[in-house]
């Protein structure tokens, strides 16, 4: 009897293919959305890990305090790195940088990039690796030489797709209409120092940035390495105390700097990614809810259309449980097939969207599993009432219906 119920369920669904497809469409879209949501969420987490991969767990970033709550004028300077190194205990290494957006051109290409003036410790503290050439050295700093090291994206933009470090080294670029010789190119690493993307940066000597490019207008970023993870909190507190004293800030005055450690930055970024994933999951759940209501409406219409068929089945000995099973099975088949199609489409969409760089997506096993579970649940939950209604029909009344 169970085989007959399954056979009749499929026959009923295939007898009206258009209505069956439209009923499944909501499930297909909903499950695809669930998969996309988890792919976006996983992609966001992977992006966060990539951005902070060059920051060790004992890294502390000190930045100019800008935006809401910032002081009118800041005394925070790159030279504060020397003060911190001298007065704060448990500092393993420290580097200062002065950064801002400036026009950079080569040949006919002219774009705005983050230009960063650095000291000699910058490359080692930030764990940056050269693809070719050399880093900014002490002679560049003391001699104020007009030299530059390019991030990987800057190399591609200025010199063309597939350009190598050797093609750029020795050439001259213009930074804010001043000529700089390219002496090195960085490998792609995807990391950031504060808000600055290393791959999209042009790195120059700190002395040149201060004298010829920014003056007092650039944003200061210090990367401080505590000597161990256990001392990060103490070092952060001591940095705040030393800088407030150095800048002669009153007790009631706001800090003119911000201190963030690597753990805090990663946690904040991960929290943002999780919040976005929750929001998108709610949207996907609403889509599945609407599709479930659509399935229930279709099944109610189906029951109304097949009232006489139900009456005949009961008259020849069909049980209430058989009628209930058949209609629930139809609903489950609708939602399950829709869920499978949605999973396939969702999995296909991930590499397609990633290929066109629309956003960062990473495949996740959680998405397909939850999507399929929800599609099955929708079929059972929203199919039960129409099935129950069909099973409770009086055979005499059903046979009289037209």
Secondary structure, DSSP 8 states (H G I E B T S, - for coil): -HHHHHHHHHHHHHTTHHHHHHHHHHHHHHHHHHHHHHHHHHHHHHHHHHHTTTS-TTEEEEEE--STT--SS----TTHHHHHHHH-TTEEEEEEEEEEEEEEEETTEEEEEEEEEE-TTHHHHTT--EEEE----HHHHHHT--EEEE-HHHHHHHH-TT--HHHHTT-EEEETTEEEEEEEEE-----EETTEEGGGEEEEEHHHIIIII-TT-SEEEEEEEESSGGGHHHHHHHHHHHHHHHTT--TTS--SEEEEEHHHHHHHHHHHHHHHHHHHHHHHHHHHHHHHHHHHHHHHHHHHHTHHHHHHHHHTT--HHHHHHHHHHHHHHHHHHHHHHHHHHHHHHHHHHHHTTSS-----HHHHHHHHHHHHHHHHHHHHHHHHHHHT--HHHHHH--
